Amino acid sequence: MSLLPDSVRLNDRLVIRSAALMYASAAAVSLVEGAFPGGPPFSFAPGLAAAAVAAVLVLVGHRLPRWMLAQFGPLGTALIAYAVATTSAPADNAALYMWPVLWTTFFFGRKGAVAIVAWTGLAHAVALASLPAGIGYPDRWIDLMASVCVVAAVVDVLGGLNDALVSRLAAEARTDELTGLLNRRGFEEHSAAELARARRDDTFVGVASFDIDYFKRVNDEWGHETGDRVLVRLASILTAESREIDLVARLGGEEFVVLLPRCDVAAAERFAERIRIAVAAEDDSELPGIRVSAGVAADRAPSTMNVLLQQADSALYTAKRTGRNRTRVYRDATRPLVAFAASGA
């Protein structure tokens, strides 16, 4: 039976370890039941097969592709069905169906849940049909199917909630809590994809770095709460002036950066100036007036983001040293930097 997963919730190593534990536990249950007298006779073949599968998973499980790992749920169900069919009296071994149902549902999602429940219903029906009259009665099938459906549904719901929580935590780990922009980690991850695209298409990538002038003075005179509001306001201006394809991030403190795909130096320069002018023109009676300095760099199909950021930062530091409230453009070590500044800055 094929059970190709849409996605696996956790890594393959955990899938393999849990499957090995499940099969080893089934083998141990078979051994323990055989050691206690008084129960109905049963075949040891499923237990021995479970032990063999556990050994295979431990030894070579890491070499198996995901589509093959997905088959260990249905295989376990088949072994349990064989155990039911070879037990000459009603027994509790059908409860073991819950193990592959739970395992498959958790690791392979809703598609896996539907498949394993259907497979369990078919396998158990065949097992009961092979039993003598009076032992394989329909109520045993109905009771089991009601149970596995509930288990699969509960695990699927809990798994979905877990996925949502993990996704939210992952997003928060890449987002600046104050401004809602990308943080340094998020910027690095997203920019890597943009650089790969630029190298593939042989296109320019621009970077504009921004720093609020005299931001410490804002915090000292107006308080850190107002300083935070200033940061949020600058973040909103950057977002409003950026394109959907641009990456806007707060790297820390009052330092912001915007990655500009398909922008050469001139386009990145115009963007930085537009931001600087928009910030200077901002009129909010509840917030202090601020100015920003900007540094710009661009390159065609750059090899790394670090070099581009360093170039933009170099231009930004030059803007800060030469009067602030201006944009400096990084050219290269042999050509002068170009500056744009507000009059009277």
C-alpha positions in Angstrom: 0.0 0.0 0.0 1.4 3.4 -1.0 1.3 6.1 1.6 3.3 9.0 0.1 3.3 11.9 2.6 2.6 15.5 1.7 5.1 16.4 4.4 6.7 14.9 7.4 6.2 16.9 10.6 9.5 16.0 12.1 12.9 14.9 10.8 13.4 11.4 9.4 15.6 10.4 12.3 12.7 10.7 14.7 10.4 8.9 12.3 12.9 6.0 12.1 13.5 5.8 15.9 9.8 5.9 16.8 9.0 3.2 14.2 11.8 1.0 15.5 10.5 1.5 19.1 7.0 0.7 18.0 8.1 -2.6 16.3 10.4 -3.5 19.2 7.6 -2.9 21.7 5.2 -5.1 19.6 7.8 -7.9 19.6 8.3 -7.5 23.4 4.5 -7.7 23.9 4.3 -10.9 21.9 7.2 -12.4 24.0 5.6 -11.4 27.4 2.2 -12.7 26.4 3.7 -16.1 25.4 5.4 -16.3 28.8 2.1 -16.1 30.7 -0.1 -19.1 30.6 -3.9 -19.1 30.3 -4.4 -16.9 27.3 -5.6 -18.1 23.9 -3.0 -19.7 21.7 -1.5 -17.4 19.0 1.2 -17.3 16.4 4.6 -15.9 17.3 5.3 -15.1 13.6 4.0 -11.5 13.9 6.2 -10.9 16.9 9.3 -12.3 15.3 8.6 -10.3 12.1 8.2 -7.1 14.3 11.6 -7.8 15.9 13.2 -8.2 12.5 11.7 -5.0 11.2 12.9 -3.1 14.3 16.4 -4.4 13.6 16.3 -3.3 10.0 15.2 0.1 11.0 18.0 0.5 13.5 20.6 -0.8 11.1 19.7 0.7 7.7 16.7 2.9 8.4 18.7 6.1 7.7 19.3 4.9 4.2 15.6 4.4 3.4 13.8 7.1 1.3 10.7 8.8 2.8 8.3 6.9 0.6 9.6 3.7 2.1 9.5 5.0 5.6 5.8 5.7 5.1 5.1 2.0 4.5 6.0 1.0 8.1 2.5 2.1 9.3 0.6 -0.2 6.9 3.1 -3.0 7.5 2.5 -2.9 11.2 -1.3 -3.0 10.6 -0.9 -6.0 8.4 1.2 -7.8 11.1 -1.5 -7.0 13.7 -4.2 -8.3 11.4 -2.3 -11.5 10.9 -2.0 -11.8 14.7 -5.8 -11.3 15.1 -6.5 -13.9 12.3 -4.3 -16.5 13.9 -5.6 -16.2 17.5 -8.2 -18.8 18.0 -10.3 -16.9 20.5 -11.4 -13.3 21.0 -8.3 -11.4 22.4 -7.1 -7.9 23.1 -4.4 -7.8 20.4 -6.6 -5.6 18.2 -5.8 -2.7 20.5 -2.3 -2.7 18.9 -3.8 -1.2 15.8 -3.7 2.1 17.6 0.0 2.2 17.4 0.4 2.4 13.6 -2.6 4.6 13.4 -1.2 7.1 15.8 2.3 7.0 14.3 1.2 7.4 10.7 -1.3 10.2 11.6 1.3 12.2 13.5 4.2 11.9 11.0 2.2 11.9 7.7 -0.7 14.2 8.4 -4.3 14.0 7.3 -3.6 12.1 4.1 -1.7 9.5 6.1 -4.6 9.4 8.7 -7.2 8.7 6.0 -5.0 6.0 4.3 -4.1 4.2 7.5 -7.7 4.2 8.9 -9.0 2.8 5.6 -6.2 0.2 5.5 -6.9 -0.8 9.1 -10.6 -1.3 8.3 -9.8 -3.5 5.3 -7.1 -5.5 7.1 -9.2 -6.1 10.2 -12.2 -7.1 8.1 -10.2 -9.7 6.3 -8.8 -11.0 9.6 -12.2 -11.3 11.2 -13.6 -13.0 8.1 -11.0 -15.7 8.4 -11.9 -16.6 11.9 -14.5 -19.3 12.8 -18.1 -18.3 13.2 -18.9 -16.8 16.5 -15.4 -15.3 16.9 -15.2 -12.8 14.0 -18.5 -11.1 14.6 -19.1 -7.6 13.1 -19.2 -5.8 16.5 -15.5 -6.3 16.8 -14.9 -4.5 13.5 -17.3 -1.7 14.5 -15.7 -1.2 17.9 -12.2 -1.1 16.4 -13.1 1.3 13.6 -14.8 3.7 16.0 -11.7 3.7 18.2 -9.1 4.2 15.4 -11.2 7.0 13.8 -11.3 8.9 17.1 -7.5 8.3 17.7 -6.7 9.5 14.1 -9.0 12.6 14.4 -7.5 13.6 17.8 -3.9 13.2 16.7 -4.6 15.0 13.4 -6.1 18.0 15.3 -3.3 18.1 17.9 -0.7 17.7 15.1 -2.2 20.6 13.2 -2.1 22.8 16.3 1.5 21.8 16.9 2.3 22.7 13.2 0.7 26.1 13.6 2.6 26.8 16.8 5.9 25.7 15.3 5.2 27.9 12.2 4.4 30.9 14.5 7.5 30.4 16.6 9.6 30.1 13.4 8.1 33.4 12.1 8.6 35.2 15.4 12.3 34.0 15.4 12.7 35.8 12.1 10.7 39.0 12.9 11.6 42.0 14.9 9.1 42.2 17.8 8.9 46.0 17.9 8.5 46.9 14.2 7.2 43.7 12.7 10.0 43.9 10.1 12.5 41.1 9.4 15.2 40.8 12.0 18.8 39.9 11.1 18.2 36.2 10.9 15.1 36.6 8.8 16.9 39.1 6.5 19.9 36.7 6.0 17.6 33.8 5.1 15.4 35.8 2.7 18.4 37.6 1.1 20.1 34.3 0.3 17.2 33.4 -2.0 17.3 36.8 -3.6 21.0 36.6 -4.3 20.6 33.1 -5.8 17.9 34.5 -8.1 20.2 37.5 -9.1 23.1 35.2 -9.9 20.8 33.0 -11.9 19.3 35.9 -13.9 22.4 38.0 -13.9 20.6 41.0 -12.4 21.6 43.8 -10.0 20.8 43.8 -6.3 20.9 47.0 -4.4 21.1 47.6 -0.6 20.2 50.8 1.3 21.3 51.0 4.9 19.7 53.6 7.2 20.5 55.0 10.6 18.6 57.5 12.7 20.7 60.6 13.4 21.3 61.4 17.1 18.9 58.7 18.2 20.5 58.5 21.6 19.4 62.1 22.1 15.8 61.1 21.3 15.9 58.4 24.0 17.6 60.7 26.6 15.3 63.6 26.1 12.0 61.9 25.2 12.3 58.5 26.8 12.7 55.0 25.5 8.9 54.6 24.9 9.0 57.6 22.5 12.2 56.2 21.0 10.4 52.9 20.2 7.5 54.8 18.6 10.1 56.6 16.4 11.5 53.3 15.3 8.0 52.0 14.5 7.3 55.1 12.5 10.5 54.8 10.5 9.6 51.1 9.8 6.2 52.1 8.5 7.8 54.7 6.1 10.3 52.1 4.8 7.5 49.6 4.3 5.2 52.2 2.6 8.0 53.3 0.2 9.2 49.8 -0.7 8.0 47.5 -3.3 6.5 44.1 -2.5 9.7 42.4 -3.7 12.0 44.5 -1.5 13.2 43.1 1.9 12.9 45.5 4.8 14.7 44.7 8.0 15.7 46.1 11.3 19.2 44.8 12.1 19.3 46.2 15.6 19.0 49.4 17.5 18.2 52.2 15.0 19.8 50.4 12.1 17.6 49.5 9.2 18.4 47.9 5.8 16.4 47.4 2.6 17.4 44.9 0.0 16.3 46.0 -3.5 16.2 43.3 -6.1 16.7 44.4 -9.7 18.0 47.8 -8.6 21.3 49.2 -9.8 23.2 51.9 -7.9 21.2 54.8 -9.4 17.8 53.2 -8.5 19.0 52.3 -5.0 20.2 55.9 -4.6 16.9 57.3 -5.6 15.1 55.0 -3.2 17.4 56.1 -0.3 16.8 59.7 -1.1 13.1 59.2 -1.2 13.2 57.7 2.3 15.4 60.4 3.7 13.2 63.2 2.3 10.0 61.4 3.5 11.4 61.1 7.1 12.5 64.7 7.1 9.1 65.8 6.0 7.3 63.8 8.6 5.2 66.1 10.9 3.9 64.5 14.0 3.3 66.7 17.0 3.6 63.7 19.4 7.0 62.6 18.1 10.3 64.5 17.8 11.5 65.3 14.3 14.2 63.1 13.1 16.6 62.8 10.3 18.3 59.7 8.8 21.6 59.0 7.1 21.8 56.4 4.4 24.4 54.3 2.6 23.8 52.7 -0.7 25.6 49.9 -2.6 24.7 47.7 -5.6 26.2 45.0 -7.7 25.3 42.7 -10.5 24.8 39.1 -9.4 26.8 39.6 -6.1 28.5 36.6 -4.7 27.6 37.2 -1.0 25.3 39.5 0.9 28.0 40.3 3.5 30.1 42.2 1.0 27.2 44.2 -0.2 26.1 45.1 3.4 29.7 46.1 4.3 29.8 48.4 1.3 26.5 50.0 2.2 27.6 50.3 5.9 30.8 51.9 4.7 28.9 54.5 2.8 26.5 55.0 5.7 29.4 55.6 8.2 30.8 58.1 5.7 27.5 59.9 5.6 27.5 60.0 9.4 31.0 61.4 9.6 30.4 64.1 7.0 27.4 65.8 8.5 24.5 63.3 8.7 21.1 63.7 7.0 22.6 62.7 3.7 22.9 59.7 1.4 26.3 58.3 0.5 26.8 55.9 -2.4 29.5 53.3 -2.4 31.3 53.0 -5.7 34.6 51.2 -5.1 38.0 51.8 -3.5 39.3 53.7 -6.5 36.3 56.0 -7.1 35.0 58.7 -4.8 31.8 58.4 -2.9 28.8 60.5 -4.0 26.8 62.4 -1.5 23.3 63.8 -1.4 22.5 66.1 1.5 19.7 68.3 2.6 20.5 72.0 2.5 21.8 73.2 5.8 22.4 69.7 7.1 
